[in-house]
């Protein structure tokens, strides 16, 4: 009951009109600079009333593409008026809402749990975790503590994907979404970057995927999901080694197919995050997020099995049991 009252008080405070102090956990991704620049330096009118005031460095301790960024990113944050804090506990004392930006999904459960206990709203950047088991633990902890949180890729907020989601394109028959992909051995195979293909796919199709088949080669992996109503949704993960790999997609409906569009920058996502901080209304449910990462895990397992179908329910059950 105390956690429910605290969370409600925090959201009420954010809606009261005073400037909202935003804290960042994890300074190992370009997102921290992009988000802070929009709020602190550019003072974008769509971000008015929010300011990044504090940050905690960690972050990944051992992924080189993350660890080599700290000096540059921390210097840039400090130039924009952000104060570095030695611990998450110290950070939480001085902020109203949190951007959990750690690029490495492995620490996310412990980091998110600490924020959940504070009652403060938190956006968890992709990947939600490094494994489906940890993603489920985050969702379960959030439910138990009545935490306000959500996770999303910026590709969710491509305009035509949102139009499909909101019914503006009519009934959706299927979709084919593609993304550049990189492999990071510390994370489930498609979590590190293919999430940018799965996120818009589920934005367009909705939840309800029951089975996944995935095959691939050195430059491309193709995952085909079957939804409960028989619709098919496709995610293509294109290696950075393949010339011309990019974000994009096609939306299939009753009439002429619609181009999904491509990456529109960080601002559309940030605007939704700040709206969430202000209202407490979660834009992406924990259930949808877990299904997206179960889809990606099922795709990885199917690929290892030579394209054999893998059921989402089986992947979920195994993750919950620790197998």
C-alpha positions as CSV (number, residue, x, y, z in Angstrom):
1,X,0.0,0.0,0.0
2,X,2.8,2.4,0.8
3,X,4.3,1.9,-2.7
4,X,0.9,2.6,-4.3
5,X,0.6,5.8,-2.4
6,X,4.1,6.9,-3.1
7,X,3.8,6.2,-6.9
8,X,0.5,8.2,-7.0
9,X,2.1,11.1,-5.1
10,X,5.1,11.2,-7.5
11,X,2.8,11.3,-10.6
12,X,0.6,14.0,-9.0
13,X,3.8,16.0,-8.2
14,X,4.9,15.8,-11.8
15,X,1.6,17.0,-13.1
16,X,1.5,20.0,-10.7
17,X,3.4,22.3,-13.0
18,X,6.9,22.6,-11.5
19,X,9.9,21.6,-13.7
20,X,10.4,17.9,-13.6
21,X,13.9,16.7,-12.8
22,X,14.9,13.8,-14.9
23,X,17.7,11.4,-13.9
24,X,19.7,9.1,-16.2
25,X,21.1,5.7,-15.3
26,X,23.8,4.5,-17.7
27,X,25.9,6.8,-19.8
28,X,26.9,4.2,-22.4
29,X,24.5,5.0,-25.3
30,X,24.0,7.9,-27.7
31,X,20.4,8.1,-26.5
32,X,21.5,9.9,-23.3
33,X,23.0,12.7,-25.3
34,X,20.1,12.9,-27.8
35,X,17.5,13.1,-25.0
36,X,19.4,15.5,-22.8
37,X,20.2,17.8,-25.8
38,X,16.5,18.1,-26.6
39,X,15.6,19.0,-23.0
40,X,18.6,21.0,-21.8
41,X,20.4,22.5,-24.7
42,X,17.8,22.8,-27.5
43,X,15.0,23.5,-25.0
44,X,12.6,22.0,-27.5
45,X,9.1,23.4,-26.9
46,X,7.7,19.9,-27.0
47,X,9.9,19.0,-24.0
48,X,9.1,22.1,-22.0
49,X,9.0,21.6,-18.2
50,X,11.5,18.8,-18.2
51,X,15.3,18.9,-17.5
52,X,18.0,16.3,-17.0
53,X,19.6,17.3,-13.8
54,X,21.6,14.2,-12.7
55,X,23.1,11.0,-14.1
56,X,24.8,7.8,-12.9
57,X,27.6,6.4,-15.0
58,X,27.0,2.7,-15.1
59,X,26.3,1.3,-17.7
60,X,28.0,-1.8,-19.0
61,X,31.3,-2.7,-17.4
62,X,32.7,-4.8,-20.3
63,X,31.0,-4.3,-23.7
64,X,33.6,-2.3,-25.6
65,X,31.1,-0.4,-27.7
66,X,29.7,0.9,-24.5
67,X,32.8,1.3,-22.2
68,X,34.7,3.4,-24.8
69,X,31.9,6.1,-24.7
70,X,31.9,7.1,-21.1
71,X,34.5,9.9,-21.1
72,X,32.9,11.6,-24.1
73,X,29.3,11.3,-23.1
74,X,29.9,12.2,-19.4
75,X,31.8,15.4,-20.6
76,X,28.9,16.3,-22.9
77,X,26.3,15.7,-20.1
78,X,28.3,17.9,-17.7
79,X,28.4,20.7,-20.3
80,X,24.6,20.6,-20.4
81,X,24.4,21.0,-16.7
82,X,24.0,17.4,-15.6
83,X,25.5,16.4,-12.2
84,X,27.1,13.0,-12.0
85,X,26.0,10.8,-9.0
86,X,28.1,8.0,-7.6
87,X,25.1,5.6,-7.0
88,X,21.6,5.1,-8.1
89,X,20.4,5.8,-4.5
90,X,22.1,9.2,-4.7
91,X,20.5,9.9,-8.0
92,X,17.0,9.0,-6.8
93,X,17.2,11.5,-4.0
94,X,17.5,14.4,-6.5
95,X,15.2,13.5,-9.4
96,X,11.5,13.0,-10.1
97,X,11.6,10.5,-13.0
98,X,14.2,8.2,-14.5
99,X,15.5,7.3,-17.9
100,X,17.2,3.9,-17.5
101,X,19.5,4.1,-20.5
102,X,22.1,1.4,-19.7
103,X,22.8,-0.1,-23.2
104,X,23.6,-3.5,-21.6
105,X,20.5,-5.4,-20.7
106,X,22.2,-7.5,-18.0
107,X,22.0,-5.0,-15.2
108,X,18.5,-3.8,-16.0
109,X,16.6,-6.0,-13.5
110,X,18.7,-4.8,-10.5
111,X,18.7,-1.2,-11.7
112,X,14.9,-1.2,-12.5
113,X,14.1,-2.8,-9.1
114,X,15.9,0.0,-7.3
115,X,13.9,2.6,-9.2
116,X,10.6,0.6,-8.8
117,X,11.1,0.7,-5.0
118,X,11.4,4.5,-5.0
119,X,8.0,4.8,-6.6
120,X,9.3,7.0,-9.4
121,X,8.3,6.5,-13.0
122,X,11.0,5.0,-15.3
123,X,11.5,4.5,-19.0
124,X,13.6,1.4,-19.6
125,X,15.5,1.7,-22.9
126,X,16.0,-1.3,-25.2
127,X,16.7,-4.0,-24.7
128,X,14.4,-4.4,-21.7
129,X,16.9,-7.1,-20.5
130,X,19.5,-9.5,-21.8
131,X,17.3,-12.5,-21.4
132,X,13.6,-13.3,-21.5
133,X,13.9,-14.7,-17.9
134,X,15.1,-11.3,-16.7
135,X,12.5,-9.4,-18.8
136,X,9.8,-11.5,-17.0
137,X,11.4,-10.8,-13.6
138,X,11.2,-7.0,-14.4
139,X,7.5,-7.3,-15.3
140,X,6.7,-9.3,-12.2
141,X,8.5,-6.9,-9.9
142,X,6.8,-4.0,-11.6
143,X,3.4,-5.5,-11.0
144,X,4.2,-6.4,-7.4
145,X,5.4,-2.9,-6.6
146,X,2.8,-1.1,-8.7
147,X,5.6,0.5,-10.6
148,X,5.0,2.9,-13.5
149,X,7.4,1.9,-16.4
150,X,7.5,1.0,-20.0
151,X,10.1,0.0,-22.6
152,X,10.2,0.9,-26.3
153,X,12.3,1.3,-29.4
154,X,12.1,4.6,-31.2
155,X,10.9,2.7,-34.3
156,X,7.5,2.2,-32.5
157,X,6.8,5.9,-33.2
158,X,7.3,5.9,-37.0
159,X,4.1,7.7,-38.2
160,X,2.6,5.0,-40.4
161,X,3.2,2.3,-37.8
162,X,1.3,4.5,-35.3
163,X,-1.5,5.1,-37.9
164,X,-1.8,1.3,-38.3
165,X,-1.9,0.9,-34.5
166,X,-4.6,3.5,-34.2
167,X,-6.9,2.1,-36.9
168,X,-6.3,4.8,-39.4
169,X,-5.2,2.3,-42.1
170,X,-8.1,0.0,-41.7
171,X,-7.8,-3.8,-40.9
172,X,-4.2,-5.0,-41.0
173,X,-3.5,-8.2,-42.9
174,X,0.2,-8.4,-42.1
175,X,3.5,-6.5,-42.1
176,X,7.1,-7.0,-43.1
177,X,9.6,-4.9,-41.0
178,X,13.4,-4.8,-41.4
179,X,16.2,-3.4,-39.4
180,X,20.0,-3.4,-39.3
181,X,21.3,-6.0,-36.9
182,X,24.4,-6.6,-34.7
183,X,25.3,-9.6,-32.6
184,X,26.3,-9.0,-29.0
185,X,27.2,-12.3,-27.3
186,X,26.2,-11.2,-23.8
187,X,22.6,-10.7,-24.9
188,X,19.9,-13.0,-26.4
189,X,20.7,-13.1,-30.1
190,X,18.2,-10.7,-31.5
191,X,17.8,-8.4,-28.4
192,X,20.7,-6.1,-29.0
193,X,19.5,-4.5,-32.2
194,X,16.9,-6.6,-34.0
195,X,14.4,-5.2,-31.5
196,X,14.2,-2.2,-33.9
197,X,12.4,-4.6,-36.4
198,X,10.2,-6.4,-33.8
199,X,9.0,-3.2,-32.1
200,X,7.3,-1.7,-35.2
201,X,6.0,-5.1,-36.2
202,X,4.1,-5.5,-33.0
203,X,3.0,-1.9,-33.1
204,X,1.4,-2.6,-36.5
205,X,0.1,-6.1,-35.8
206,X,-0.8,-5.9,-32.1
207,X,-0.2,-8.8,-29.7
208,X,-1.3,-12.4,-30.2
209,X,1.7,-14.0,-31.9
210,X,1.7,-17.8,-31.1
211,X,4.5,-19.3,-33.2
212,X,7.8,-18.2,-34.9
213,X,9.9,-19.7,-37.6
214,X,13.3,-18.2,-38.4
215,X,16.0,-19.0,-40.9
216,X,19.0,-17.0,-42.0
217,X,22.5,-16.8,-43.4
218,X,25.6,-14.6,-42.9
219,X,23.9,-11.4,-43.9
220,X,20.2,-11.8,-43.1
221,X,17.8,-13.5,-40.7
222,X,14.1,-13.7,-41.4
223,X,11.6,-14.5,-38.6
224,X,8.0,-15.2,-39.6
225,X,5.5,-15.0,-36.8
226,X,2.0,-16.6,-36.9
227,X,-0.7,-14.7,-35.0
228,X,-3.6,-16.4,-33.4
229,X,-6.0,-15.2,-36.1
230,X,-3.8,-16.6,-38.9
231,X,-2.1,-13.4,-39.9
232,X,1.7,-13.5,-40.6
233,X,4.2,-10.9,-39.5
234,X,7.8,-10.8,-40.8
235,X,10.9,-9.4,-39.2
236,X,14.1,-9.1,-41.2
237,X,17.4,-8.6,-39.4
238,X,19.9,-7.3,-41.9
239,X,23.6,-7.5,-41.0
240,X,25.5,-4.3,-40.9
241,X,27.9,-6.1,-43.3
242,X,25.1,-6.0,-45.9
243,X,25.2,-2.9,-48.1
244,X,22.1,-0.9,-47.8
245,X,20.8,-2.3,-44.6
246,X,18.3,0.2,-43.1
247,X,15.1,0.6,-41.1
248,X,11.8,0.2,-42.9
249,X,8.7,-1.9,-43.5
250,X,5.6,-2.5,-45.5
251,X,2.1,-2.6,-44.0
252,X,-0.4,-4.9,-45.7
253,X,-4.1,-4.0,-45.5
254,X,-7.2,-4.6,-47.5
255,X,-6.2,-2.0,-50.1
256,X,-2.8,-0.9,-51.5
257,X,0.1,-1.7,-49.1
258,X,1.5,1.2,-47.2
259,X,5.2,2.0,-46.7
260,X,5.8,2.0,-42.9
261,X,8.4,4.8,-43.3
262,X,11.8,4.8,-41.6
263,X,13.6,6.2,-38.5
264,X,12.4,9.6,-37.5
265,X,14.9,10.5,-34.8
266,X,14.7,10.3,-31.0
267,X,12.2,13.1,-30.5
268,X,8.9,11.2,-31.1
269,X,9.9,8.6,-28.5
270,X,11.1,11.2,-26.0
271,X,7.8,13.2,-26.3
272,X,5.9,10.0,-25.4
273,X,8.3,9.3,-22.5
274,X,7.8,12.8,-21.1
275,X,4.0,12.5,-21.6
276,X,4.2,9.3,-19.5
277,X,6.2,11.0,-16.8
278,X,3.6,13.7,-16.6
279,X,0.5,11.6,-16.7
280,X,1.5,8.3,-15.3
281,X,-0.3,6.6,-18.2
282,X,1.8,3.7,-19.6
283,X,1.9,3.8,-23.4
284,X,3.1,0.2,-23.9
285,X,1.9,-2.5,-21.6
286,X,4.3,-4.8,-19.8
287,X,2.4,-7.7,-21.4
288,X,3.1,-6.4,-24.9
289,X,6.8,-5.8,-24.2
290,X,7.2,-9.4,-22.8
291,X,5.5,-10.8,-25.9
292,X,7.9,-8.9,-28.2
293,X,11.0,-10.2,-26.4
294,X,9.4,-13.7,-26.4
295,X,9.0,-13.4,-30.1
296,X,12.7,-12.5,-30.5
297,X,13.8,-15.4,-28.2
298,X,11.6,-17.8,-30.2
299,X,13.2,-16.6,-33.4
300,X,16.7,-17.2,-32.0
301,X,15.7,-20.8,-30.9
302,X,14.0,-21.5,-34.3
303,X,17.1,-20.4,-36.1
304,X,19.3,-22.7,-34.0
305,X,16.8,-25.5,-34.9
306,X,17.1,-24.9,-38.6
307,X,13.9,-23.0,-39.0
308,X,11.6,-25.4,-37.0
309,X,8.6,-23.7,-35.5
310,X,8.9,-22.5,-31.9
311,X,5.8,-21.7,-29.8
312,X,5.7,-18.5,-27.8
313,X,4.0,-20.3,-24.9
314,X,6.8,-22.8,-24.7
315,X,9.5,-20.1,-24.7
316,X,7.6,-18.2,-22.0
317,X,7.2,-21.4,-19.9
318,X,10.9,-22.2,-20.2
319,X,12.0,-18.7,-19.2
320,X,9.7,-18.7,-16.1
321,X,11.0,-22.1,-15.0
322,X,14.7,-21.2,-15.5
323,X,15.2,-23.9,-18.3
